[in-house]
Amino acid sequence: MQIGPYAFAGRFFLAPLAGVSDRPFRALCRGMGAAFAYTEMVSAHGLIHGTEQTSSYLDRDPDEVPFAVQIFASDVDVLARGAVLAVEQGAGIVDINMACPVKKVCSTGAGAAMGRDPRLVEEAVRQVCRSVNVPVTVKIRAGWDDALKNGAEVAQAAEVGGAAAVAVHGRTRAQMYSGKADWGMLRKVKEAVRIPVLGSGDVWTANDAVRMHRETGCDAVLVARGACGNPWIFRELRAWERGEPPPPPPSRDEWVATVLRHVEMQIAHRAGQRRGQEDPAAAERHAVVEMRKHLIWYTRGRKGGAPFRREVEGVRSVADVAQLIDRHFPPGAELESEPTSPDAEAAGE
């Protein structure tokens, strides 16, 4: 799998997840076997105005090469300026978000709203490509709604504009994250363009990811909500790519160690971003609060998870997290699963 000059060892990537794909989570998933990971969506306006929150999105590990920054804006010139700033701050790939279905994004003409006008898509991609010397990729949706399922046309416009790859989420904007992703649209896009196609939507398990690749012919698969609380999905996928037997699920001790390591990484990330502006206790408290959504996902589908989640609002430190885990997932016990269904509110794709 290759995008521009970059060759990737595998074809299963961590998707750009708003509020989720920060430096700690990307590092955790890459350590588990993700071949690549995008940043969460970054406002091009925020890059131009240099906001502290936007700067935090660009924090990365030194070995995160290429560093792929996903940007959004409705104005073509703003996108181009934002792309230049992203590259100046280390981006080796710039991805343009034309898939976000959230009202506050689409109401400005950004995100999935751009896909309603393939000519605008072509213009935006061309302008960004002219402004930077790194590969430019695009993420789109199947369409705006059932009456405008123009994913293949939009992908072609992006290719004409110079895109090095296109990612396709199989839902329309009207669907948001509900209903079923149309994998048939991924096949249509793959047949319509010559650039690499990345598939997205309804990848909850390693089997889903493999099936998407086989059924649609997409060059790579973006794992989104399926990785939330389960970074081990990439370990399974790496084993499949190597022709190895599926690894066993994590033991209780491995699961706990991974959860606590993620918490500690989040604390270090917060402290590094604040650069001494916050005392260590405050940095830890804020980081643990940011981690609550991950803690909820880690316990999803596990016996003991429901009472854990009822109490998770009270955690303020890594010690609090460890104590709460030991209370509901005691040492020496096996991790047990309970029937569950995917939580459509888990995270955006």
Secondary structure, 3 states (H helix, E strand, C coil): CEECCEECCCCEEECCCCCCCCHHHHHHHHHHCCCEEECCCEEHHHHHHCCHHHHHHCCCCCCCCCCEEEEECCCHHHHHHHHHHHHHCCCCEEEEEECCCCHHHHCCCCHHHHHHCHHHHHHHHHHHHHHCCCCEEEEEEEECCCCCCCHHHHHHHHHHHCCCEEEEEEEECCCCCCCCCCHHHHHHHHHHCCCCEEEECCCCCHHHHHHHHHHHCCCEEEECHHHCCCCCHHHHHHHHHCCCCCCCCCCHHHHHHHHHHHHHHHHHHHHHHHCCCCCHHHHHHHHHHHHHHHHHHHHCCECCHHHHHHHHHHCCCHHHHHHHHHHHCCCCCCCCECCCCCCCCCCCC
